[in-house]
Structures are given as structure tokens and as C-alpha cells.
Amino acid sequence: MKLSDFMYDLPEERIAQTPVEPRDHSRLMVIHRDTGEIEHRHFYDIIEYLNPGDCLVINETKVIPARLYGERPTGGACEVLLLKQLGPKRWETLVRPGKKLKPGAEVVFGDGRLRCRVMETTDVGGRIVEFECEGSFEAALDALGEMPLPPYIHEKLEDRDRYQTVYARQDGSAAAPTAGLHFTPELMDRIRQKGVDIVPVLLHVGLGTFRPVKVENIEEHEMHSEYFEVTPQAAERINAARQSGGRIIAVGTTSVRTLESAAEDGRLVAKRGDTNIFIKPGYRFQLVDALITNFHLPGSTLIMLVSALWDRERILAAYRIAVEEEYRFFSFGDAMLIE
């Protein structure tokens, strides 16, 4: 298929710049795959579409303040964006300006509280860096780093926690699994009380998920790998729900990619490692029955994944309806349930 097959027109004013409060008051487009019917609701209505015995799968990754602004010894300003931890103080990163930060270059952050040295260049133009710091690296990062908001968000985020899900537990992501931003603790309690099992899995979101597709033939696009983990307990609970007739409802494309990366013969197995799975139309899902997600960028691998779950032309038609109905798009935007 072609990249142009996944494009749609999106006015800039439809891109959400600030989050809705309370979280669960964002709008919700519900797509019924069996009938093609589309409903317009609010996210707190999601509970009406969940049934006792269903399993809601969430990604409990936590966004780290991964964007660091520093200086080179010559005094030139630079930026280092953490993507993937390779060791205690060793990271895969993106840097700017790349021409100035070649292997051997050093960067100083916070008047010397944190330093890094560029060790090597990656195949995709990133850098492997090694950090040195006074005291705890995590404490230094928390003090000096900023949340790595997407480039289409121009408003400053005053509250860091608003770019975290309420169930975030394990540090490691360079971007939020945004479908989960709509949940509140109260809504999750109501979902559990209805008899829905909420099961955590893990995928640390790297910017590779959002890397633009630059080839017209999407078969030639290579996904960046991301770390994922499914515990034995999570696999047991999800398989039990499926065996008893419950649906597996993934919260976000990261949960989908985790589940499908750990699926074997229609069952979920406990597994950890890196995945570069690329889900696009023609893919046969092994575990996922329904998806809660945000609206995605034109031509992105994420809109390709969503199109694989239903139908490309119908998904794009739903996106056009969302534009007409003035839904808010992307990270702080509204949600979609495909069931």
C-alpha cells in the first residue's frame, strides 16, 4: 500500500494544545465495526461499552523528563533527547545540532551537575551517549529535564503529571501512551466494579513510534524497536478472560503492539524484549478485539495500525467526520473506541 492511502486533511486549529479537565470529559467517538454506526459521546461514557468479563489492557509505562538542554564546552547551546536506556547511564538519544555532536563531543547540563559524552552514532542518525553526574542520575534528570512534548504542541505544560496516565508506574518512555490520559482513578474504579479486569503490560514508548514514514511504499518503512514486557500474571489473566468469552480491549496502540508481539497461536505468553512490529492493513490480530485510541497523524504508522483493525477507507471517513464535528486531535485530543 502507499503512504498517500493514509492521508487526510486536518486544519491546524483542530490540534489540541491543552488537556481537558477533568480528564474523562474529553469527547469520545464510538465506532461499531459490525454495523458501521458512529456515536458521539464523552469519555466517561466508555463504561457503557465495557461488559463484565472483558479485559482492559493498559500500558503502565511512565514518561521521563527526557529533553535536556545543555552547552558544549565552547559555549554553544544544544539539546539531547533520551530515547532508550542501554545501561545505568548509557542512552540512545537524538541530539541537536547533530553536526556539532559527533563521537567524542561533550555536553554539560545544569552548570555541571550532569554531563554526557557522545560515544557513537546510530544507524538512524541518533547518538549513543554516556552520562556522568553528581549523585543520582535519576535525581539529576528529574531536576534538569523537561517533558518531551510533541512538536505540534506549542503551549507550555505547567503540570508535568498531566502528561502521565494516572496508572503510570515504570519509568522509561520518551512520550506518553496518550489513549490512557483520559482515565481518572474514579473511572477506573467504576470499570472494575462492573466486573472488567484491568491488566497492565509495559511498552516504553520511543519516538520511533511517531517517526514519519518517508517512503511511498509503506512496505519499505522500518520501525524503530521499543522495549516491552508481559508478566506471567498478566498473560494468565488476559488468557483467562479470553477463554471465558470476554473481549480483550487495548488502551492505545502501544498496548496493541505489546499484546501482538507476545502472542503465540492465539494465546498471550509471558515475554520481554524489543519489538519493531509494524501492524498495517492485512495484519491478522491474534488477541485484540477492540481498541481505545486517540486520533493520529496523517500518514503515520499509528493510523495504519488503526486501519488494520477495521477498514482503511472507513477509518479515514471517520477521521473526516471527526474534523467536521470539531473533535480535538493528537496527544491532548479526544478519543476513539473501535469495538
Order of alpha helices (4+ residues) and beta strands (2+ residues): beta-beta-beta-beta-beta-beta-beta-beta-beta-beta-alpha-beta-alpha-beta-beta-alpha-beta-alpha-beta-beta-beta-beta-alpha-alpha-beta
